[in-house]
Amino acid sequence: MALNSCYSCLKFLVFTINFLLWLLGLGVVAVSLWLLFDEHLYLQTMSDQRTDYYLGTYIILAIGSLVTVMGFLGCCGAWKESPWMLGTFFAFLMIIFFGEVASGIMVYYQEANYETMIDKSVRNTVEHQYNSSNMAVLHTFDLLQEGLECCGVEGPRDWQKSAYNKHDFSSNTELGVGGRDAEFLVPTSCCRKPETQDCRNNINLKSNQVPNYLHIYKDGCADQLKAFLKDHLVYLLAAGMGIVLAEILGMLCSLCLCCALKRIDDLKA
């Protein structure tokens, strides 16, 4: 009686976990399909970035499909009491687990490079990607500047040489007359209070002008983003450990259920 009760609980646990996993996979697939077929997002993406956009979306779609298949195998394996389905689910989980461990080791030994990666990414966004023809990046970086209370890569002056100010990178010249009095614009998201007149007056700056940091954010977004990641690293580690523990629990439960099914088959024989 006790054995049957434990078996029923284990079967219900495996089914519930995998049903939630299946729903999560379907959600990821739905989001990736929306990203692929939404014409509005496609038009917001610059032509030279559409390859990366599609590549990233297909990767998300592949991950969602894999999670969906895993959830389906786990659910059906527990419901139909199928050892081969549970064994396949176990194998998938083990492959993903070792992949995550390998990725974690790589990140650990290359942790110094992530700061360089952030610097390059933010600089590339400010200098080349932030413009009216790429609304998706524009809105995202505006949210970043407002949320982290930052401006540019290292400060507001970074916007002087940017596609946003139509800077000619080929000839290394600036928009306007040139020289010390050349004017450039700073995005409104750099302002502390965008609705005030003081902020509007400080959006248009000159090369030799010291920005009024009472109205414009002084800190660069690269340093603020690195500080944010360091402050929230413990939460990222906790989330990662939670995922790893959930995977280990899933592997143990599926393995125990397979063993229980084999034992029942042996008793029937």
KEKE-3310 file (N, C-alpha, C; in steps of 0.2 Angstrom, whole numbers, plus 5000, padded with zeros to 4 digits):
npx = (5004:5009:5020:5013:5007:5018:5023:5012:5012:5025:5023:5013:5021:5031:5023:5017:5028:5033:5022:5021:5033:5031:5021:5029:5038:5029:5025:5037:5040:5028:5031:5043:5038:5030:5039:5046:5036:5030:5027:5029:5039:5049:5051:5056:5069:5085:5092:5105:5105:5096:5099:5106:5095:5086:5093:5095:5081:5078:5086:5080:5068:5071:5076:5064:5056:5063:5062:5048:5046:5053:5045:5033:5037:5041:5028:5019:5027:5026:5012:5007:5015:5028:5043:5053:5050:5052:5065:5071:5068:5075:5088:5089:5088:5100:5110:5107:5110:5124:5129:5126:5134:5147:5146:5145:5158:5166:5162:5166:5180:5182:5178:5183:5182:5169:5166:5173:5166:5153:5157:5160:5148:5139:5145:5144:5131:5128:5135:5132:5120:5109:5097:5084:5080:5080:5070:5067:5080:5082:5071:5073:5086:5083:5075:5085:5094:5085:5081:5094:5099:5108:5120:5125:5141:5152:5148:5138:5145:5148:5138:5141:5149:5141:5129:5116:5118:5121:5135:5149:5158:5167:5175:5178:5173:5162:5145:5139:5147:5159:5174:5177:5164:5155:5139:5129:5116:5108:5100:5083:5081:5092:5089:5085:5073:5063:5052:5053:5058:5071:5078:5075:5083:5095:5097:5103:5119:5136:5152:5162:5156:5152:5141:5126:5125:5114:5103:5105:5110:5125:5134:5141:5133:5139:5147:5138:5129:5138:5140:5127:5125:5134:5129:5118:5122:5121:5108:5106:5115:5108:5096:5101:5106:5094:5088:5097:5096:5082:5083:5091:5082:5072:5079:5082:5069:5063:5071:5069:5056:5056:5064:5054:5044:5050:5052:5039:5035:5043:5038:5025:5029)
npy = (4994:5006:5007:5008:5021:5030:5028:5033:5046:5050:5048:5058:5070:5070:5071:5084:5093:5092:5095:5109:5112:5110:5119:5131:5129:5130:5143:5150:5146:5152:5166:5167:5164:5175:5185:5182:5184:5196:5210:5224:5224:5219:5229:5239:5235:5237:5235:5229:5222:5212:5199:5195:5197:5187:5176:5175:5174:5162:5154:5155:5150:5136:5133:5134:5124:5113:5112:5111:5098:5090:5092:5086:5073:5070:5071:5062:5051:5049:5048:5038:5028:5025:5018:5021:5034:5041:5038:5044:5058:5059:5058:5069:5079:5077:5080:5094:5098:5095:5103:5116:5116:5116:5128:5136:5134:5140:5153:5157:5156:5166:5178:5190:5196:5199:5212:5220:5216:5222:5235:5236:5233:5243:5254:5252:5252:5266:5273:5268:5261:5267:5276:5284:5275:5263:5258:5249:5247:5260:5263:5253:5256:5269:5266:5259:5270:5278:5270:5266:5278:5285:5291:5290:5281:5283:5296:5311:5317:5307:5306:5315:5310:5301:5290:5295:5309:5310:5308:5307:5294:5289:5300:5305:5317:5330:5333:5349:5365:5362:5361:5369:5374:5366:5359:5347:5334:5327:5313:5313:5304:5305:5315:5321:5326:5325:5333:5346:5363:5366:5355:5353:5363:5359:5348:5351:5353:5360:5357:5362:5364:5362:5350:5353:5345:5344:5343:5334:5316:5311:5300:5286:5274:5261:5259:5260:5249:5238:5239:5237:5224:5217:5221:5213:5200:5190:5186:5182:5171:5163:5161:5153:5142:5137:5133:5123:5114:5111:5104:5093:5087:5084:5074:5064:5061:5056:5045:5037:5034:5027:5016:5011:5007:4997:4988:4985:4979:4968:4961:4958:4949)
npz = (5000:5004:4995:4983:4985:4986:4973:4966:4970:4965:4952:4949:4953:4943:4931:4934:4934:4922:4914:4917:4911:4898:4895:4897:4886:4875:4877:4874:4861:4855:4857:4849:4837:4835:4835:4823:4813:4815:4806:4810:4819:4811:4801:4809:4811:4806:4790:4789:4801:4801:4798:4810:4818:4814:4816:4830:4833:4828:4836:4848:4845:4842:4855:4863:4856:4859:4873:4873:4867:4877:4888:4884:4882:4895:4901:4894:4896:4910:4912:4903:4908:4902:4899:4889:4885:4897:4899:4887:4890:4902:4896:4888:4898:4905:4895:4893:4906:4907:4897:4902:4913:4907:4900:4911:4917:4906:4907:4919:4918:4909:4914:4915:4903:4901:4904:4895:4884:4887:4886:4873:4867:4871:4866:4853:4851:4854:4845:4832:4831:4837:4831:4821:4811:4817:4827:4837:4844:4848:4857:4866:4871:4876:4887:4895:4898:4905:4915:4922:4924:4916:4903:4886:4882:4891:4895:4892:4881:4872:4863:4853:4842:4834:4825:4828:4828:4815:4812:4802:4800:4791:4786:4798:4803:4810:4813:4806:4807:4812:4823:4839:4842:4837:4836:4844:4847:4862:4867:4873:4883:4891:4900:4917:4920:4908:4904:4908:4904:4906:4904:4890:4885:4887:4879:4867:4864:4864:4857:4866:4877:4894:4900:4909:4923:4932:4926:4916:4915:4921:4922:4913:4903:4901:4913:4922:4919:4921:4935:4939:4935:4943:4956:4956:4954:4963:4963:4950:4951:4960:4953:4943:4950:4955:4943:4940:4951:4949:4937:4941:4951:4942:4934:4944:4948:4936:4934:4945:4943:4932:4937:4946:4937:4930:4941:4944:4932:4933:4944:4939:4930)
capx = (5000:5014:5023:5008:5006:5024:5023:5007:5015:5031:5020:5010:5026:5034:5018:5016:5034:5034:5017:5023:5039:5028:5018:5034:5040:5024:5026:5043:5038:5024:5035:5048:5035:5028:5045:5047:5031:5027:5030:5031:5046:5054:5052:5060:5075:5089:5093:5111:5105:5091:5102:5107:5088:5083:5097:5093:5074:5078:5089:5075:5063:5074:5076:5057:5054:5067:5058:5041:5047:5055:5039:5029:5040:5040:5021:5017:5030:5023:5005:5007:5020:5032:5050:5057:5049:5055:5073:5073:5067:5081:5094:5089:5090:5107:5114:5107:5114:5132:5130:5126:5140:5152:5145:5147:5165:5169:5161:5170:5187:5183:5174:5186:5180:5162:5166:5175:5160:5148:5159:5160:5141:5136:5148:5142:5124:5127:5139:5130:5113:5104:5094:5077:5078:5080:5066:5068:5086:5081:5067:5077:5092:5080:5073:5091:5096:5081:5081:5100:5100:5115:5119:5130:5145:5155:5145:5134:5149:5149:5133:5143:5151:5136:5124:5111:5120:5124:5142:5152:5164:5172:5180:5180:5171:5156:5139:5139:5153:5166:5178:5175:5158:5150:5133:5126:5110:5108:5093:5079:5081:5097:5087:5083:5066:5062:5046:5055:5061:5079:5080:5075:5088:5102:5098:5107:5125:5141:5158:5166:5151:5151:5134:5123:5123:5108:5097:5107:5114:5133:5137:5140:5129:5143:5149:5131:5127:5142:5138:5120:5126:5138:5125:5112:5125:5119:5101:5108:5118:5102:5092:5105:5106:5087:5087:5101:5093:5076:5085:5093:5076:5069:5082:5081:5062:5062:5075:5066:5050:5058:5065:5048:5040:5054:5051:5032:5035:5046:5033:5020:5031)
capy = (5000:5012:5007:5011:5028:5033:5027:5038:5053:5051:5049:5065:5075:5070:5074:5091:5097:5092:5099:5116:5113:5110:5125:5135:5128:5132:5150:5152:5145:5157:5172:5167:5164:5182:5189:5180:5186:5203:5215:5230:5223:5218:5235:5243:5232:5239:5229:5226:5218:5207:5192:5193:5196:5181:5170:5175:5172:5155:5150:5155:5145:5130:5131:5133:5118:5107:5112:5108:5091:5087:5092:5081:5066:5068:5071:5056:5045:5048:5047:5032:5024:5023:5019:5024:5041:5044:5038:5050:5064:5059:5059:5077:5084:5076:5083:5101:5099:5095:5109:5122:5115:5118:5135:5140:5134:5144:5160:5158:5157:5172:5183:5197:5198:5202:5220:5222:5214:5227:5242:5236:5233:5249:5259:5251:5255:5273:5276:5266:5258:5271:5281:5284:5270:5257:5260:5244:5248:5266:5262:5249:5260:5274:5263:5258:5276:5281:5265:5266:5285:5286:5294:5288:5276:5286:5302:5314:5319:5302:5307:5320:5306:5295:5290:5299:5316:5310:5309:5304:5290:5288:5305:5307:5324:5330:5337:5356:5369:5359:5365:5369:5376:5361:5357:5340:5333:5322:5310:5315:5299:5307:5320:5319:5327:5327:5337:5353:5367:5366:5349:5354:5368:5355:5343:5354:5355:5362:5353:5365:5366:5357:5349:5354:5338:5345:5341:5328:5311:5312:5293:5283:5268:5255:5258:5258:5242:5233:5240:5234:5216:5215:5221:5208:5194:5185:5184:5178:5164:5160:5158:5147:5136:5135:5129:5117:5109:5108:5099:5087:5084:5080:5068:5059:5058:5052:5039:5033:5032:5021:5010:5009:5004:4991:4984:4983:4974:4962:4958:4955:4943)
capz = (5000:5005:4989:4978:4987:4984:4966:4963:4971:4961:4945:4949:4953:4936:4927:4935:4933:4914:4911:4917:4907:4891:4894:4896:4880:4871:4877:4871:4854:4853:4857:4844:4830:4835:4833:4816:4808:4816:4801:4813:4822:4805:4798:4814:4811:4801:4785:4790:4807:4800:4799:4817:4821:4812:4819:4837:4834:4827:4841:4853:4843:4843:4862:4864:4853:4863:4880:4872:4866:4883:4892:4881:4883:4902:4903:4892:4899:4917:4911:4900:4911:4896:4901:4884:4885:4903:4897:4883:4894:4906:4892:4886:4904:4906:4890:4894:4912:4906:4893:4907:4917:4903:4899:4917:4917:4902:4909:4925:4916:4905:4917:4914:4896:4900:4905:4888:4879:4888:4884:4865:4865:4873:4862:4846:4851:4854:4839:4826:4830:4840:4826:4820:4807:4821:4833:4842:4848:4851:4863:4871:4874:4880:4893:4898:4900:4910:4921:4925:4925:4913:4896:4882:4885:4897:4897:4887:4875:4867:4858:4848:4837:4833:4819:4830:4826:4808:4811:4796:4802:4785:4786:4805:4803:4814:4810:4807:4805:4815:4828:4846:4843:4834:4840:4844:4851:4867:4868:4879:4889:4896:4905:4923:4920:4901:4903:4910:4899:4908:4900:4883:4884:4888:4874:4861:4867:4860:4859:4871:4883:4900:4901:4916:4926:4936:4921:4912:4918:4921:4922:4907:4903:4902:4920:4926:4917:4924:4942:4940:4935:4949:4962:4955:4952:4968:4960:4944:4953:4963:4948:4940:4955:4955:4937:4940:4956:4946:4932:4945:4953:4936:4932:4949:4948:4930:4935:4950:4940:4927:4941:4949:4932:4929:4946:4943:4927:4935:4949:4935:4926)
cpx = (5004:5018:5019:5007:5012:5024:5018:5009:5021:5028:5017:5015:5029:5030:5017:5022:5034:5028:5018:5029:5036:5025:5023:5037:5036:5024:5032:5043:5034:5027:5040:5044:5032:5033:5047:5042:5027:5031:5032:5038:5051:5056:5056:5067:5079:5091:5100:5111:5099:5093:5103:5100:5085:5086:5095:5086:5074:5081:5084:5069:5065:5074:5069:5054:5057:5063:5051:5042:5049:5049:5034:5031:5039:5033:5018:5020:5027:5016:5004:5011:5025:5039:5054:5056:5053:5063:5075:5073:5074:5088:5095:5091:5097:5112:5113:5111:5121:5133:5130:5132:5146:5152:5147:5155:5169:5168:5165:5178:5188:5179:5177:5184:5173:5162:5168:5169:5154:5150:5158:5152:5138:5138:5145:5135:5123:5130:5135:5122:5108:5102:5087:5075:5078:5077:5066:5074:5085:5077:5070:5082:5089:5078:5079:5094:5092:5081:5088:5103:5107:5114:5126:5134:5148:5152:5141:5138:5149:5144:5135:5145:5147:5132:5118:5112:5123:5131:5145:5159:5169:5177:5181:5178:5164:5151:5140:5145:5159:5169:5175:5168:5152:5145:5131:5120:5112:5101:5089:5079:5087:5095:5084:5075:5064:5057:5048:5059:5069:5082:5081:5081:5095:5102:5103:5113:5130:5148:5162:5162:5151:5144:5132:5121:5117:5102:5099:5111:5121:5136:5136:5136:5133:5145:5143:5129:5131:5141:5132:5121:5129:5133:5119:5115:5122:5112:5102:5110:5112:5098:5095:5105:5100:5086:5091:5098:5086:5078:5087:5087:5072:5072:5081:5074:5060:5065:5072:5059:5051:5060:5059:5044:5043:5052:5044:5031:5038:5042:5028:5022:5032)
cpy = (5006:5013:5011:5019:5032:5033:5033:5045:5055:5052:5056:5070:5075:5073:5081:5095:5097:5095:5106:5117:5114:5116:5131:5135:5131:5140:5153:5151:5150:5164:5172:5167:5172:5186:5188:5183:5192:5208:5221:5229:5222:5225:5240:5240:5234:5233:5225:5222:5213:5200:5190:5192:5190:5175:5170:5172:5164:5151:5150:5150:5138:5128:5130:5126:5112:5107:5109:5100:5087:5087:5087:5074:5065:5067:5064:5050:5044:5046:5040:5026:5021:5024:5022:5031:5044:5044:5043:5057:5065:5061:5067:5081:5083:5080:5091:5102:5100:5101:5115:5122:5118:5125:5139:5140:5139:5152:5162:5159:5163:5177:5190:5200:5201:5209:5223:5221:5220:5233:5242:5237:5240:5255:5258:5253:5262:5276:5274:5264:5262:5277:5280:5278:5263:5258:5255:5245:5255:5266:5258:5253:5266:5272:5261:5264:5279:5276:5265:5273:5286:5289:5292:5282:5278:5292:5305:5316:5313:5302:5311:5316:5300:5296:5295:5306:5316:5311:5305:5300:5289:5294:5308:5315:5324:5334:5344:5359:5365:5363:5364:5371:5372:5359:5350:5339:5327:5319:5313:5311:5301:5312:5317:5320:5330:5332:5344:5356:5367:5360:5350:5359:5364:5350:5345:5357:5357:5358:5356:5367:5360:5356:5350:5348:5338:5343:5335:5323:5312:5305:5290:5276:5261:5254:5256:5251:5237:5233:5236:5226:5214:5215:5215:5201:5188:5182:5180:5171:5160:5157:5152:5141:5133:5130:5122:5112:5106:5103:5092:5083:5080:5074:5062:5056:5054:5045:5034:5030:5026:5015:5007:5005:4997:4986:4981:4978:4967:4958:4955:4949:4937)
cpz = (5000:4998:4983:4979:4985:4977:4963:4964:4966:4954:4944:4949:4946:4931:4927:4933:4925:4911:4911:4912:4900:4890:4893:4889:4874:4871:4873:4863:4851:4852:4851:4837:4829:4832:4825:4811:4809:4811:4805:4816:4816:4802:4803:4814:4805:4796:4786:4797:4806:4800:4806:4821:4820:4815:4826:4838:4833:4832:4847:4851:4844:4851:4865:4862:4857:4870:4879:4871:4873:4888:4890:4883:4891:4904:4901:4895:4906:4916:4908:4903:4906:4898:4896:4884:4891:4902:4893:4886:4899:4902:4890:4892:4905:4901:4891:4901:4911:4901:4897:4911:4913:4901:4905:4918:4913:4904:4915:4923:4912:4908:4916:4908:4896:4901:4898:4883:4881:4885:4876:4863:4866:4868:4855:4845:4850:4848:4833:4826:4833:4835:4825:4815:4810:4827:4838:4847:4851:4857:4868:4875:4878:4887:4898:4902:4906:4916:4925:4927:4923:4906:4893:4885:4891:4899:4891:4880:4870:4862:4852:4841:4836:4827:4821:4828:4819:4807:4806:4798:4797:4785:4792:4806:4807:4810:4811:4805:4807:4819:4835:4847:4840:4838:4839:4849:4856:4867:4874:4885:4893:4901:4911:4923:4913:4900:4905:4904:4900:4904:4893:4881:4884:4883:4868:4865:4862:4862:4865:4877:4888:4901:4908:4919:4931:4932:4917:4916:4916:4919:4915:4908:4904:4909:4924:4925:4921:4932:4943:4940:4941:4955:4962:4953:4957:4965:4954:4946:4956:4958:4944:4944:4955:4949:4937:4945:4953:4941:4936:4948:4948:4934:4937:4949:4942:4931:4940:4947:4935:4931:4944:4943:4930:4934:4946:4938:4929:4940:4945:4931:4931)
residu = (MET:ALA:LEU:ASN:SER:CYS:TYR:SER:CYS:LEU:LYS:PHE:LEU:VAL:PHE:THR:ILE:ASN:PHE:LEU:LEU:TRP:LEU:LEU:GLY:LEU:GLY:VAL:VAL:ALA:VAL:SER:LEU:TRP:LEU:LEU:PHE:ASP:GLU:HIS:LEU:TYR:LEU:GLN:THR:MET:SER:ASP:GLN:ARG:THR:ASP:TYR:TYR:LEU:GLY:THR:TYR:ILE:ILE:LEU:ALA:ILE:GLY:SER:LEU:VAL:THR:VAL:MET:GLY:PHE:LEU:GLY:CYS:CYS:GLY:ALA:TRP:LYS:GLU:SER:PRO:TRP:MET:LEU:GLY:THR:PHE:PHE:ALA:PHE:LEU:MET:ILE:ILE:PHE:PHE:GLY:GLU:VAL:ALA:SER:GLY:ILE:MET:VAL:TYR:TYR:GLN:GLU:ALA:ASN:TYR:GLU:THR:MET:ILE:ASP:LYS:SER:VAL:ARG:ASN:THR:VAL:GLU:HIS:GLN:TYR:ASN:SER:SER:ASN:MET:ALA:VAL:LEU:HIS:THR:PHE:ASP:LEU:LEU:GLN:GLU:GLY:LEU:GLU:CYS:CYS:GLY:VAL:GLU:GLY:PRO:ARG:ASP:TRP:GLN:LYS:SER:ALA:TYR:ASN:LYS:HIS:ASP:PHE:SER:SER:ASN:THR:GLU:LEU:GLY:VAL:GLY:GLY:ARG:ASP:ALA:GLU:PHE:LEU:VAL:PRO:THR:SER:CYS:CYS:ARG:LYS:PRO:GLU:THR:GLN:ASP:CYS:ARG:ASN:ASN:ILE:ASN:LEU:LYS:SER:ASN:GLN:VAL:PRO:ASN:TYR:LEU:HIS:ILE:TYR:LYS:ASP:GLY:CYS:ALA:ASP:GLN:LEU:LYS:ALA:PHE:LEU:LYS:ASP:HIS:LEU:VAL:TYR:LEU:LEU:ALA:ALA:GLY:MET:GLY:ILE:VAL:LEU:ALA:GLU:ILE:LEU:GLY:MET:LEU:CYS:SER:LEU:CYS:LEU:CYS:CYS:ALA:LEU:LYS:ARG:ILE:ASP:ASP:LEU:LYS:ALA)
# end
